[in-house]
Amino acid sequence: MPKEFSRTQRVRELIQRELAYLIQREMGDSHLGLITISEVEISPDLKEARVYITILESNTSTEKTVQSLNDAAGLLRHHLAQRLTLRTTPRLQFVYDSSLETGNRLLALIDSIKSDNQNS
């Protein structure tokens, strides 16, 4: 059985950490809001990376925030290449991760069911 902690896993964690720093420091746009990188998926050849983000506070819609990040993907890739010691830096694609909203909605539904059962 292969080890779970592979090179792909290490690169994924490294890219997640560095992108979080770069988005916070280099792209200090106030309209982007508070962005968290929840997951990074990398292709086996390390040439493509899908970056899942959650947006906690924002002045703009999620679509515009994701579009802004995708527009700046080339710049972020350039900064990543300068900070990382990889042969090739993966192309970045930003995707909105709605799991936080889904979880909150499910918790609200569970709480409403509990309160209905207690009132009955």
C-alpha positions as CSV (number, residue, x, y, z in Angstrom):
1,M,0.0,0.0,0.0
2,P,1.6,3.4,-1.0
3,K,2.2,6.1,1.5
4,E,-0.6,8.6,1.8
5,F,1.8,11.5,2.2
6,S,3.1,11.6,-1.4
7,R,4.9,14.3,-3.3
8,T,1.6,15.5,-4.7
9,Q,0.3,15.9,-1.2
10,R,3.3,18.0,-0.1
11,V,3.1,20.2,-3.2
12,R,-0.6,20.7,-2.6
13,E,-0.1,21.8,0.9
14,L,2.8,24.1,-0.1
15,I,0.8,25.8,-2.8
16,Q,-2.2,26.2,-0.4
17,R,0.0,27.9,2.2
18,E,1.9,30.1,-0.3
19,L,-1.3,31.2,-2.2
20,A,-3.0,32.1,1.1
21,Y,0.0,34.4,1.8
22,L,0.1,35.8,-1.7
23,I,-3.6,36.6,-1.9
24,Q,-3.4,38.3,1.5
25,R,-0.2,40.3,0.9
26,E,0.1,40.8,-2.8
27,M,-3.5,41.2,-3.8
28,G,-4.6,43.4,-0.9
29,D,-7.7,44.4,-2.7
30,S,-10.4,45.5,-0.3
31,H,-13.2,44.5,-2.7
32,L,-12.0,40.8,-2.6
33,G,-12.9,40.5,1.1
34,L,-11.7,37.8,3.4
35,I,-10.8,34.7,1.3
36,T,-9.8,31.3,2.6
37,I,-8.3,28.6,0.6
38,S,-10.1,25.4,1.6
39,E,-8.5,22.9,-0.7
40,V,-6.1,22.6,-3.6
41,E,-6.3,19.7,-6.1
42,I,-3.4,19.0,-8.3
43,S,-3.2,16.9,-11.4
44,P,-0.8,13.9,-11.2
45,D,1.7,15.6,-13.6
46,L,1.6,18.8,-11.3
47,K,0.7,21.0,-14.3
48,E,-2.8,22.0,-13.3
49,A,-4.1,23.1,-9.9
50,R,-7.7,23.7,-8.9
51,V,-7.9,26.0,-5.9
52,Y,-11.2,25.9,-3.9
53,I,-11.9,29.1,-2.0
54,T,-14.5,30.2,0.6
55,I,-15.4,33.9,0.9
56,L,-16.3,35.0,4.4
57,E,-16.7,38.7,4.0
58,S,-16.9,40.5,0.6
59,N,-18.2,43.7,-0.9
60,T,-18.8,42.0,-4.2
61,S,-20.5,38.8,-5.3
62,T,-18.8,35.5,-5.2
63,E,-18.8,35.2,-9.0
64,K,-16.9,38.6,-9.3
65,T,-14.4,37.5,-6.6
66,V,-13.7,34.2,-8.3
67,Q,-13.4,36.0,-11.7
68,S,-11.0,38.5,-10.2
69,L,-8.8,35.7,-8.8
70,N,-8.9,33.8,-12.2
71,D,-7.9,37.0,-13.9
72,A,-5.0,37.4,-11.6
73,A,-4.0,33.7,-11.8
74,G,-1.1,34.4,-14.1
75,L,0.3,37.0,-11.7
76,L,-0.2,34.6,-8.8
77,R,1.5,31.8,-10.7
78,H,4.4,34.1,-11.4
79,H,4.8,34.9,-7.7
80,L,4.4,31.2,-6.8
81,A,7.2,30.3,-9.3
82,Q,9.5,32.8,-7.6
83,R,8.7,31.5,-4.1
84,L,8.7,27.7,-4.8
85,T,11.4,25.4,-6.0
86,L,9.4,23.4,-8.5
87,R,10.4,22.5,-12.0
88,T,7.0,23.7,-13.3
89,T,4.5,25.8,-11.5
90,P,1.0,24.6,-12.1
91,R,-1.7,26.7,-13.9
92,L,-4.2,27.9,-11.4
93,Q,-8.0,27.8,-11.6
94,F,-10.0,29.2,-8.8
95,V,-13.4,27.7,-7.9
96,Y,-15.9,28.7,-5.2
97,D,-16.3,26.1,-2.5
98,S,-19.9,26.2,-1.2
99,S,-19.5,23.5,1.4
100,L,-19.4,26.1,4.3
101,E,-22.8,27.5,3.2
102,T,-24.2,24.0,2.7
103,G,-23.0,23.0,6.2
104,N,-24.5,26.1,7.8
105,R,-27.8,25.5,6.0
106,L,-27.9,21.9,7.2
107,L,-27.2,23.0,10.8
108,A,-30.0,25.5,10.6
109,L,-32.4,22.8,9.4
110,I,-31.3,20.4,12.2
111,D,-31.8,23.2,14.8
112,S,-35.2,24.0,13.4
113,I,-36.2,20.3,13.6
114,K,-34.9,20.1,17.2
115,S,-36.9,23.1,18.2
116,D,-40.1,21.8,16.5
117,N,-39.7,18.5,18.4
118,Q,-39.2,20.2,21.7
119,N,-42.3,22.4,21.1
120,S,-44.4,19.3,20.3
